[in-house]
Amino acid sequence: MRLFPTIGAAAALLCTQAAGQPATRLVWQPVQEYFIHRDENQQVLAGTKRLNSFTAYTHIGTDFGFHGPAEHEMEWLTDEVVVHLGQQPEAWAGMWHSLAGQARNANRVMNFTHAYPAPISARYQPRVTAVMVRAAGRGKIKLEIKSPTNEERWSQMIELTEPQYHMFVHAVAPEAVQDGKTLIWTAEPGAEVKVSGLFLGIELPQMPWDLYTFLASYAKIARSYSIDTGFVRDRAHIEEGAFESVSATGMYVLASAAAAQENLGIVSPDYARWVLARTHEAMKKLKTGRGLLPHFVHKHDDKYCIHPGTEYSTVDTAIYAQSMLLAAIMLDVPLVAQELVQQIQAIEFNHLHLPDGQLSHGLSDDAKTLLPHGWQDWGGETALVTLMEGIARPDFRPPPMRSPGKAWQGTGFITELQSLFYPDFDSDAPDAHDGVRWLSVRRAMLGAQRAYIPKRWPQSQAARNGIFGLSAGENQAGNGYYVGGVDLPDQKLIHPHYILMSGSLHVQTSETYELLERMEKASYFPPWGMVENIEVDGRSYLPMEGALNAGFEALGSYHLLVKHRKVPDAIYAASLKCPEIRRAMQLFYPAETREAAGQ
């Protein structure tokens, strides 16, 4: 439970102006707020041996742990870490937090002069200029920043004298910390203290809010990308090679192509082309199942292969392949585009259909056993796998979808996924597949999403702030997948990626940006990107940096940006230039239908 007051409202809009320098904006990025997410009846204790690295992580996508002779005497209560050292005059204890990647990876550091991932252009890079701790009690706490070789780069001693919580803010010279590895707090001998939060003061260069929204969302997924491997980790805080997401990798490449557009310049075109080529070559080395790519991969015997217990996936192959194809067109790399079309055409679709004609979800990890469930539910996932098969088989005619125009359980992302890639579904002409008027259905879903929480939980913080998004993602504890929706009763868990996925549906795009500003003040949209989920009462949120929803957010924020600015959408333009995509789109919108709709 998050019982302590947010610092966002007090500090998010603080501006600074150095002599001769452009104005900047200071926003507090949590490194750790010490609330605990856990299943009911699960006991949580302090100490290094009691942490699960898959579910224990900082708010900046890294790992953390305890240190000191008295570390096992520390108590991690619901919302605070308590240290009792009064009876141990020689003992000390505290916590360390990696600033980039896992602590044991010495190659990953945070440069406080440009804190976002290195490929992002210098003019958009934030600086870290302060450290803040929220603490109470009596005694001394030492704050330190150390390098990968454990050299001290910055330190500050704090004297606590009151039982009430206070914020302690201390400036940092960014130039002094260009290889920051760990941020540490230590309760000194004799201290009786408690700590509920640790934060970095992020000084952001002035830029329009619409551009910042895309920048922060892109930086979020970029932190999960590995230049060394060409893959995107499923979660930012896990080690490279342990659990990478194929679909999120494709979306990162597409988001990089968008970020490289001349009117943005967030990354260079050369970097975006390098990422495209690096990832394309990495994926070509993977073993496939009848042409399908794995959903998740890991490194085994120094090479990547399917992660045991996962599947060769039709929808993840569709997201990856169509992301990459659009990126190759945007970046004018025709050879890669051609090879991607050939890879789609090499998929053995004749062996991937169930007896009722539906395309299976894929194959088990043996690359042979057909999964028993097929793509029959209406929505964006089925649309993308249908289009992928249409690219491969021009004469393909898919069976009808189940419950046309109705997303299963009213789950938000289902009505928006296809529109991250294609403009065709902005039409209200009935599609040729099921007769669905996609734009009306998407707008109806947005209306239902915005109305659900005010109607069911009218006094909640989410209702007061207009926050919505009953979609799918990590559960409240961050240890399993949860699917919500507007057709389910008593939903309390919000997945706010839907806000960005649906943002361009608003007649007034400024409404979405105003909501995101309110979310920043509440710490739900900090500089490291949108949180994974939020409870309706606002007392807790899950700060995990998950790559799949980060991909949805990056692409959704790009479409929102170009619509807000009324400039051409480079992703949509690429989809209109590709003959194979246009031919496949005939399954939904034959040429005469598009012409009648004015497209």
C-alpha positions as CSV (number, residue, x, y, z in Angstrom):
1,M,0.0,0.0,0.0
2,R,1.2,3.5,-0.8
3,L,0.4,5.5,2.3
4,F,2.9,8.2,2.0
5,P,2.2,11.4,-0.1
6,T,3.4,11.7,-3.6
7,I,6.2,14.1,-4.3
8,G,5.0,14.7,-7.9
9,A,2.5,17.5,-7.2
10,A,5.1,19.4,-5.2
11,A,8.0,19.1,-7.5
12,A,7.1,18.0,-11.0
13,L,6.8,21.5,-12.4
14,L,9.8,23.1,-10.7
15,C,11.8,25.0,-13.3
16,T,15.4,26.0,-13.2
17,Q,17.4,28.5,-15.2
18,A,21.2,28.4,-15.2
19,A,23.0,31.5,-16.4
20,G,23.2,31.4,-20.2
21,Q,21.4,28.1,-20.4
22,P,17.9,27.3,-21.6
23,A,15.2,26.6,-19.1
24,T,14.8,23.1,-17.8
25,R,12.2,21.2,-15.9
26,L,12.9,19.1,-12.7
27,V,10.9,15.9,-12.3
28,W,11.5,13.4,-9.5
29,Q,12.1,9.8,-10.7
30,P,11.6,7.2,-8.0
31,V,14.5,4.8,-7.7
32,Q,12.5,2.9,-5.1
33,E,9.3,3.5,-3.2
34,Y,9.3,0.8,-0.6
35,F,5.8,-0.5,-0.9
36,I,5.5,-4.2,-1.4
37,H,3.5,-6.1,-4.0
38,R,2.7,-9.6,-3.0
39,D,0.0,-12.3,-3.2
40,E,-2.3,-12.6,-0.2
41,N,-0.8,-14.5,2.8
42,Q,2.7,-14.3,1.3
43,Q,5.2,-13.3,3.9
44,V,8.0,-10.9,2.9
45,L,11.2,-10.6,4.9
46,A,14.3,-8.5,4.4
47,G,17.7,-9.8,3.5
48,T,19.5,-10.7,0.4
49,K,18.5,-14.4,0.4
50,R,14.8,-13.5,0.4
51,L,14.6,-11.6,-2.9
52,N,13.3,-13.1,-6.2
53,S,15.2,-11.2,-8.9
54,F,12.4,-11.7,-11.4
55,T,9.9,-9.8,-9.3
56,A,12.1,-7.7,-7.0
57,Y,13.3,-4.6,-8.9
58,T,13.7,-0.9,-8.7
59,H,11.5,1.7,-10.4
60,I,14.2,2.3,-12.9
61,G,14.4,-1.2,-14.3
62,T,17.3,-2.5,-12.2
63,D,18.0,-4.8,-9.3
64,F,18.6,-4.0,-5.6
65,G,19.6,-5.6,-2.4
66,F,20.7,-5.2,1.3
67,H,24.1,-4.7,2.7
68,G,25.9,-4.4,6.0
69,P,26.6,-6.6,9.1
70,A,23.0,-6.0,10.4
71,E,21.2,-6.5,7.0
72,H,19.2,-9.4,8.3
73,E,18.0,-7.4,11.2
74,M,16.2,-4.9,8.8
75,E,12.4,-5.1,8.6
76,W,10.7,-4.4,5.3
77,L,7.2,-3.6,6.4
78,T,4.3,-2.8,4.1
79,D,5.5,0.6,3.0
80,E,8.9,1.2,4.6
81,V,12.2,-0.3,5.5
82,V,13.0,-0.1,9.2
83,V,16.5,-0.3,10.7
84,H,17.0,-0.8,14.5
85,L,20.6,-0.4,15.4
86,G,20.3,1.2,18.8
87,Q,21.4,-2.0,20.6
88,Q,24.2,-2.7,18.1
89,P,26.7,0.1,18.5
90,E,29.1,-1.2,15.9
91,A,26.6,-2.5,13.3
92,W,25.4,-0.8,10.2
93,A,22.9,-1.7,7.4
94,G,21.3,-0.4,4.4
95,M,20.3,-0.9,0.7
96,W,22.0,-0.6,-2.6
97,H,20.2,0.1,-5.9
98,S,21.8,-0.5,-9.3
99,L,21.5,2.6,-11.5
100,A,21.7,0.7,-14.8
101,G,21.2,-2.9,-15.6
102,Q,22.0,-5.5,-12.9
103,A,24.6,-4.6,-10.3
104,R,26.9,-7.5,-11.4
105,N,27.0,-6.1,-15.0
106,A,29.9,-3.6,-14.8
107,N,29.4,-2.5,-18.4
108,R,26.0,-0.9,-17.7
109,V,26.3,2.5,-16.0
110,M,24.3,5.8,-15.7
111,N,25.9,8.9,-17.0
112,F,24.3,11.7,-15.0
113,T,25.0,14.2,-17.8
114,H,22.8,12.2,-20.2
115,A,20.7,9.7,-18.3
116,Y,18.6,8.3,-21.1
117,P,19.9,5.4,-23.3
118,A,23.0,6.5,-25.3
119,P,21.5,6.4,-28.8
120,I,19.1,9.2,-27.9
121,S,20.3,12.6,-29.3
122,A,22.2,14.9,-26.9
123,R,19.6,17.7,-27.2
124,Y,16.9,15.4,-25.6
125,Q,19.1,13.9,-22.9
126,P,18.1,14.7,-19.3
127,R,20.6,15.3,-16.5
128,V,20.5,14.0,-12.9
129,T,21.0,16.9,-10.6
130,A,19.7,15.8,-7.2
131,V,19.1,12.9,-4.9
132,M,16.2,12.8,-2.5
133,V,15.4,10.4,0.3
134,R,12.1,10.2,2.3
135,A,13.1,9.2,5.9
136,A,12.3,9.5,9.6
137,G,13.7,8.5,13.0
138,R,16.9,9.3,14.9
139,G,20.5,8.8,13.8
140,K,22.5,9.2,10.6
141,I,21.9,7.9,7.1
142,K,24.7,8.1,4.5
143,L,23.9,8.5,0.8
144,E,26.5,7.4,-1.7
145,I,26.9,6.9,-5.5
146,K,29.5,4.5,-6.5
147,S,31.2,3.4,-9.8
148,P,31.4,-0.2,-11.1
149,T,34.7,-0.6,-9.3
150,N,33.1,0.6,-6.0
151,E,34.8,4.1,-6.1
152,E,32.8,6.8,-4.4
153,R,31.5,9.4,-6.9
154,W,29.3,11.4,-4.5
155,S,28.2,11.1,-0.8
156,Q,26.1,13.0,1.7
157,M,25.4,12.4,5.4
158,I,21.9,13.1,6.7
159,E,21.1,13.6,10.4
160,L,17.6,12.5,11.4
161,T,16.0,14.0,14.5
162,E,12.3,13.5,14.2
163,P,9.9,10.5,14.1
164,Q,7.9,12.1,11.3
165,Y,8.8,11.6,7.6
166,H,10.7,14.4,5.8
167,M,12.1,14.8,2.3
168,F,15.9,15.4,2.3
169,V,17.1,16.8,-1.0
170,H,20.8,17.1,-2.0
171,A,22.3,18.4,-5.2
172,V,24.6,16.3,-7.4
173,A,27.0,17.7,-10.0
174,P,26.2,15.6,-13.1
175,E,29.7,15.9,-14.4
176,A,31.0,14.2,-11.3
177,V,29.0,11.0,-12.0
178,Q,29.5,9.8,-15.5
179,D,29.8,6.1,-14.5
180,G,27.3,5.8,-11.7
181,K,26.6,2.1,-10.9
182,T,24.9,2.0,-7.5
183,L,22.9,4.4,-5.3
184,I,23.3,3.4,-1.7
185,W,21.8,4.4,1.6
186,T,23.3,3.2,4.9
187,A,22.0,3.6,8.4
188,E,25.0,4.4,10.5
189,P,25.7,2.6,13.9
190,G,23.2,3.4,16.6
191,A,20.5,4.6,14.2
192,E,16.8,4.0,14.6
193,V,15.4,5.0,11.2
194,K,12.9,4.1,8.6
195,V,13.0,4.9,4.8
196,S,10.0,4.9,2.5
197,G,11.4,6.3,-0.8
198,L,14.5,7.2,-2.7
199,F,14.5,9.5,-5.8
200,L,16.6,11.0,-8.5
201,G,16.0,14.6,-9.6
202,I,15.8,14.5,-13.4
203,E,16.5,17.8,-15.1
204,L,14.7,17.7,-18.5
205,P,15.5,20.0,-21.4
206,Q,12.5,22.2,-22.4
207,M,10.5,20.6,-25.2
208,P,6.8,20.4,-26.2
209,W,4.8,18.0,-24.1
210,D,3.7,15.9,-27.1
211,L,7.3,15.3,-28.0
212,Y,8.3,14.5,-24.4
213,T,5.5,11.9,-24.2
214,F,7.0,10.0,-27.2
215,L,10.5,10.5,-25.9
216,A,9.9,9.1,-22.5
217,S,7.9,6.2,-23.9
218,Y,10.7,5.4,-26.5
219,A,13.4,5.7,-23.8
220,K,11.4,3.1,-21.7
221,I,11.6,0.4,-24.3
222,A,15.1,1.4,-25.3
223,R,16.4,0.5,-21.8
224,S,15.4,-3.1,-22.5
225,Y,17.2,-3.3,-25.8
226,S,20.6,-4.9,-26.0
227,I,23.1,-3.6,-28.5
228,D,25.2,-6.7,-28.0
229,T,22.5,-9.2,-28.8
230,G,19.9,-7.4,-30.9
231,F,17.0,-8.5,-28.7
232,V,14.7,-6.7,-26.2
233,R,14.5,-8.2,-22.7
234,D,10.9,-8.9,-21.6
235,R,11.6,-6.9,-18.4
236,A,14.2,-4.2,-18.1
237,H,15.6,-5.5,-14.8
238,I,16.4,-9.0,-15.9
239,E,19.8,-10.0,-17.3
240,E,20.5,-10.2,-21.0
241,G,20.0,-13.7,-22.4
242,A,17.5,-14.8,-19.7
243,F,14.1,-14.0,-21.2
244,E,13.8,-11.9,-24.4
245,S,10.6,-11.0,-26.2
246,V,10.5,-11.4,-30.0
247,S,7.4,-9.2,-30.5
248,A,8.7,-6.4,-28.3
249,T,12.0,-6.5,-30.2
250,G,10.2,-5.8,-33.5
251,M,8.2,-3.0,-32.0
252,Y,11.5,-1.4,-30.7
253,V,12.9,-1.4,-34.2
254,L,9.7,0.2,-35.6
255,A,9.7,2.8,-32.8
256,S,13.4,3.6,-33.6
257,A,12.4,4.1,-37.2
258,A,9.8,6.6,-36.1
259,A,12.2,8.3,-33.6
260,A,14.6,8.8,-36.5
261,Q,12.2,10.8,-38.6
262,E,13.6,14.1,-39.7
263,N,11.0,16.1,-37.9
264,L,11.9,14.4,-34.6
265,G,15.6,13.5,-34.6
266,I,15.3,11.6,-31.3
267,V,17.8,9.0,-32.7
268,S,19.8,9.2,-35.9
269,P,18.7,7.4,-39.1
270,D,22.0,5.6,-39.1
271,Y,21.3,4.2,-35.6
272,A,17.8,3.1,-36.7
273,R,19.2,1.3,-39.7
274,W,21.8,-0.3,-37.6
275,V,19.2,-1.6,-35.2
276,L,17.1,-2.9,-38.1
277,A,20.1,-4.8,-39.5
278,R,21.3,-6.0,-36.2
279,T,18.0,-7.4,-35.1
280,H,17.2,-8.9,-38.5
281,E,20.5,-10.8,-38.5
282,A,19.9,-12.0,-34.9
283,M,16.4,-13.3,-35.7
284,K,17.6,-15.1,-38.9
285,K,19.7,-17.3,-36.7
286,L,16.8,-18.6,-34.6
287,K,15.4,-22.0,-35.2
288,T,11.7,-21.7,-36.2
289,G,8.7,-23.9,-35.9
290,R,7.3,-24.3,-39.5
291,G,8.5,-20.8,-40.1
292,L,7.1,-19.3,-36.9
293,L,9.4,-17.4,-34.5
294,P,9.4,-18.1,-30.8
295,H,7.4,-15.9,-28.5
296,F,10.3,-15.8,-26.0
297,V,14.0,-16.7,-26.4
298,H,17.0,-17.2,-24.2
299,K,20.7,-17.8,-24.6
300,H,21.8,-21.4,-24.3
301,D,25.2,-22.7,-25.1
302,D,26.1,-19.3,-26.4
303,K,23.3,-19.0,-28.9
304,Y,19.7,-18.0,-28.8
305,C,16.8,-20.4,-29.0
306,I,13.2,-20.7,-27.8
307,H,12.7,-20.4,-24.0
308,P,11.6,-23.7,-22.6
309,G,7.9,-24.0,-21.9
310,T,7.0,-21.2,-24.3
311,E,5.6,-21.4,-27.8
312,Y,6.4,-20.7,-31.5
313,S,3.7,-18.0,-31.8
314,T,1.6,-16.9,-34.7
315,V,0.7,-13.5,-33.2
316,D,4.2,-12.7,-31.9
317,T,5.6,-13.6,-35.3
318,A,3.0,-11.3,-36.9
319,I,3.8,-8.4,-34.6
320,Y,7.6,-8.8,-35.1
321,A,7.5,-9.3,-38.9
322,Q,5.0,-6.5,-39.6
323,S,7.0,-4.1,-37.3
324,M,10.2,-4.9,-39.1
325,L,8.7,-4.7,-42.6
326,L,7.3,-1.3,-41.9
327,A,10.6,-0.1,-40.4
328,A,12.6,-1.3,-43.4
329,I,10.3,0.6,-45.7
330,M,10.5,3.8,-43.5
331,L,14.3,3.5,-43.4
332,D,14.6,2.7,-47.2
333,V,16.3,-0.6,-46.8
334,P,14.6,-2.6,-49.6
335,L,16.8,-5.7,-49.2
336,V,15.7,-6.3,-45.6
337,A,12.1,-5.6,-46.6
338,Q,12.3,-8.2,-49.3
339,E,13.8,-10.8,-47.0
340,L,11.1,-10.2,-44.4
341,V,8.4,-10.8,-47.0
342,Q,10.2,-14.0,-48.0
343,Q,10.3,-15.1,-44.4
344,I,6.6,-14.5,-44.0
345,Q,6.0,-16.4,-47.3
346,A,8.1,-19.3,-45.9
347,I,5.7,-19.9,-43.0
348,E,4.0,-23.3,-43.5
349,F,0.5,-22.1,-42.9
350,N,-1.0,-25.3,-44.4
351,H,0.3,-27.1,-41.3
352,L,-0.9,-24.4,-38.8
353,H,-4.7,-24.6,-39.1
354,L,-7.0,-26.4,-36.8
355,P,-9.7,-28.7,-38.1
356,D,-12.3,-25.9,-37.9
357,G,-10.1,-23.8,-40.3
358,Q,-8.9,-21.3,-37.6
359,L,-5.2,-20.5,-37.5
360,S,-3.6,-22.0,-34.4
361,H,-1.9,-19.8,-31.8
362,G,1.2,-21.7,-32.8
363,L,3.4,-24.7,-31.8
364,S,4.7,-25.9,-28.5
365,D,8.4,-25.7,-27.8
366,D,9.0,-29.0,-29.6
367,A,8.2,-27.1,-32.9
368,K,5.8,-29.9,-33.8
369,T,2.8,-30.0,-31.5
370,L,0.0,-27.7,-32.7
371,L,-1.5,-25.6,-30.0
372,P,-5.3,-26.4,-29.6
373,H,-6.6,-22.8,-29.5
374,G,-7.1,-20.8,-32.7
375,W,-7.5,-17.1,-33.7
376,Q,-11.3,-16.9,-33.8
377,D,-12.0,-14.0,-31.4
378,W,-12.5,-10.7,-33.1
379,G,-9.9,-8.0,-32.7
380,G,-6.5,-6.7,-33.5
381,E,-4.5,-9.8,-32.7
382,T,-6.6,-11.9,-35.2
383,A,-6.4,-9.1,-37.7
384,L,-2.6,-9.1,-37.6
385,V,-2.3,-12.9,-38.0
386,T,-4.8,-12.7,-40.8
387,L,-2.8,-10.0,-42.6
388,M,0.4,-12.0,-42.1
389,E,-1.2,-15.0,-43.8
390,G,-2.6,-12.8,-46.5
391,I,0.9,-11.5,-47.3
392,A,2.0,-15.1,-47.7
393,R,-1.0,-16.5,-49.5
394,P,-2.7,-14.1,-51.9
395,D,-5.7,-16.4,-52.4
396,F,-6.2,-17.0,-48.7
397,R,-9.8,-16.5,-47.4
398,P,-10.0,-16.7,-43.6
399,P,-13.0,-18.0,-41.7
400,P,-15.2,-15.4,-40.0
401,M,-14.3,-14.2,-36.6
402,R,-16.4,-14.9,-33.5
403,S,-18.5,-12.1,-32.1
404,P,-17.5,-9.5,-34.8
405,G,-16.9,-6.0,-33.4
406,K,-16.8,-7.2,-29.8
407,A,-13.5,-7.6,-28.0
408,W,-13.3,-10.5,-25.6
409,Q,-14.1,-9.3,-22.1
410,G,-13.9,-5.7,-23.3
411,T,-10.1,-5.8,-23.0
412,G,-8.7,-2.4,-24.2
413,F,-5.7,-3.3,-26.3
414,I,-7.6,-5.8,-28.5
415,T,-9.4,-3.0,-30.3
416,E,-6.2,-0.9,-30.8
417,L,-3.4,-3.3,-31.6
418,Q,-3.9,-3.3,-35.4
419,S,-3.9,0.5,-35.5
420,L,-0.4,0.7,-34.2
421,F,0.6,-0.4,-37.7
422,Y,-2.2,0.4,-40.2
423,P,-4.4,3.4,-40.9
424,D,-7.0,1.3,-42.7
425,F,-8.9,0.6,-39.5
426,D,-9.6,4.3,-39.0
427,S,-12.4,3.7,-41.4
428,D,-16.1,3.4,-40.7
429,A,-16.8,1.5,-43.9
430,P,-17.9,-2.1,-43.0
431,D,-14.9,-4.4,-43.5
432,A,-15.1,-7.1,-46.1
433,H,-14.3,-9.8,-43.6
434,D,-17.1,-9.5,-41.0
435,G,-18.8,-6.2,-41.8
436,V,-17.3,-4.4,-38.7
437,R,-17.2,-0.7,-38.6
438,W,-13.8,-0.5,-36.9
439,L,-13.7,3.2,-36.1
440,S,-17.1,3.2,-34.4
441,V,-16.2,0.1,-32.4
442,R,-12.9,1.6,-31.3
443,R,-14.6,4.8,-30.2
444,A,-17.3,2.9,-28.4
445,M,-14.6,1.0,-26.5
446,L,-12.9,4.2,-25.6
447,G,-16.2,5.6,-24.3
448,A,-16.8,2.5,-22.2
449,Q,-13.2,2.6,-20.8
450,R,-13.5,6.2,-19.8
451,A,-17.0,5.6,-18.2
452,Y,-16.2,2.4,-16.3
453,I,-14.3,3.7,-13.3
454,P,-16.3,6.9,-12.6
455,K,-19.4,4.7,-12.6
456,R,-18.1,1.8,-10.6
457,W,-15.6,3.7,-8.3
458,P,-16.7,7.3,-8.4
459,Q,-14.8,8.4,-5.3
460,S,-11.5,6.8,-6.4
461,Q,-8.4,8.7,-7.2
462,A,-8.5,7.3,-10.7
463,A,-12.0,8.6,-11.3
464,R,-11.0,12.1,-10.0
465,N,-8.0,12.2,-12.3
466,G,-9.7,10.6,-15.3
467,I,-7.3,7.7,-15.4
468,F,-8.6,4.7,-17.3
469,G,-7.4,1.5,-19.1
470,L,-8.9,-1.9,-18.4
471,S,-6.6,-3.9,-20.5
472,A,-4.0,-6.7,-20.1
473,G,-0.5,-6.9,-18.6
474,E,1.2,-7.8,-15.3
475,N,-1.0,-8.5,-12.3
476,Q,-0.8,-6.4,-9.2
477,A,2.1,-8.4,-7.7
478,G,4.0,-8.4,-11.0
479,N,4.3,-12.2,-11.1
480,G,1.6,-13.2,-13.6
481,Y,-0.4,-12.0,-16.6
482,Y,-3.7,-10.4,-15.9
483,V,-6.5,-9.7,-18.4
484,G,-9.1,-7.1,-17.5
485,G,-11.9,-5.5,-19.4
486,V,-15.0,-3.3,-19.3
487,D,-17.3,-6.4,-19.5
488,L,-16.1,-7.7,-16.2
489,P,-17.4,-6.6,-12.8
490,D,-15.6,-4.7,-10.1
491,Q,-12.3,-4.2,-12.0
492,K,-9.8,-2.3,-9.9
493,L,-6.5,-2.7,-11.8
494,I,-5.7,-0.2,-14.5
495,H,-3.2,-0.8,-17.3
496,P,-2.6,2.7,-18.6
497,H,-0.9,1.7,-21.8
498,Y,-4.4,1.8,-23.3
499,I,-4.4,5.6,-22.7
500,L,-1.6,6.0,-25.3
501,M,-2.9,3.2,-27.6
502,S,-6.2,5.0,-27.9
503,G,-4.9,8.5,-27.7
504,S,-5.3,9.4,-31.3
505,L,-9.1,8.5,-31.2
506,H,-9.8,11.7,-29.2
507,V,-11.2,14.5,-31.3
508,Q,-9.2,16.8,-29.0
509,T,-5.8,15.2,-28.6
510,S,-4.9,17.8,-26.0
511,E,-7.2,15.9,-23.6
512,T,-4.8,13.0,-23.6
513,Y,-1.8,15.2,-22.9
514,E,-3.6,16.9,-20.1
515,L,-4.3,13.5,-18.5
516,L,-0.7,12.5,-18.9
517,E,0.4,15.7,-17.1
518,R,-1.9,14.8,-14.2
519,M,-0.4,11.3,-14.2
520,E,3.1,12.8,-14.0
521,K,2.3,14.8,-11.0
522,A,1.0,11.6,-9.3
523,S,4.2,9.7,-10.2
524,Y,2.4,7.4,-12.7
525,F,4.2,8.8,-15.8
526,P,7.7,9.6,-14.5
527,P,10.7,10.3,-16.8
528,W,11.4,6.5,-17.0
529,G,8.0,6.0,-18.6
530,M,4.5,4.9,-17.7
531,V,4.0,2.5,-14.9
532,E,2.8,-1.0,-15.6
533,N,-0.5,-0.8,-13.7
534,I,-2.3,1.3,-11.1
535,E,-4.9,0.5,-8.5
536,V,-8.0,2.6,-8.8
537,D,-7.6,4.0,-5.3
538,G,-4.1,5.3,-6.3
539,R,-2.5,3.9,-3.2
540,S,-0.2,1.5,-5.1
541,Y,1.2,1.0,-8.6
542,L,3.5,-1.5,-10.3
543,P,6.7,0.2,-11.5
544,M,7.9,-2.7,-13.6
545,E,9.3,-1.8,-17.0
546,G,7.7,-4.4,-19.2
547,A,8.8,-4.4,-22.8
548,L,5.5,-5.5,-24.5
549,N,3.4,-2.7,-23.1
550,A,6.4,-0.3,-23.5
551,G,6.2,-1.1,-27.2
552,F,2.5,-0.4,-27.3
553,E,3.1,2.9,-25.5
554,A,6.0,4.0,-27.8
555,L,4.0,3.3,-31.0
556,G,0.8,4.8,-29.5
557,S,2.5,7.9,-28.4
558,Y,4.0,8.4,-31.9
559,H,0.6,8.2,-33.6
560,L,-0.8,10.6,-31.0
561,L,2.1,13.0,-31.6
562,V,1.7,13.2,-35.4
563,K,-2.1,13.5,-35.1
564,H,-1.7,16.3,-32.6
565,R,0.7,18.2,-34.9
566,K,-1.3,17.4,-38.0
567,V,1.8,16.1,-39.8
568,P,2.3,12.9,-41.9
569,D,2.4,9.6,-40.1
570,A,5.5,7.8,-41.3
571,I,4.4,4.4,-40.1
572,Y,1.1,4.6,-41.8
573,A,2.8,6.0,-45.0
574,A,5.1,3.0,-45.1
575,S,2.1,0.6,-44.8
576,L,0.5,2.3,-47.8
577,K,3.7,1.9,-49.9
578,C,4.1,-1.8,-49.5
579,P,2.4,-3.8,-52.3
580,E,2.3,-7.0,-50.2
581,I,0.6,-5.3,-47.3
582,R,-1.9,-3.6,-49.7
583,R,-2.7,-6.9,-51.3
584,A,-3.3,-8.5,-47.9
585,M,-5.4,-5.6,-46.7
586,Q,-7.9,-6.5,-49.5
587,L,-9.2,-9.1,-47.0
588,F,-10.6,-6.3,-44.9
589,Y,-10.8,-3.3,-47.3
590,P,-11.0,-4.1,-51.1
591,A,-9.9,-1.1,-53.2
592,E,-13.4,-0.1,-54.0
593,T,-14.4,0.0,-50.4
594,R,-11.4,2.2,-49.5
595,E,-12.3,4.5,-52.4
596,A,-15.9,4.8,-51.2
597,A,-14.6,5.6,-47.7
598,G,-12.4,8.4,-49.1
599,Q,-9.1,6.7,-48.3
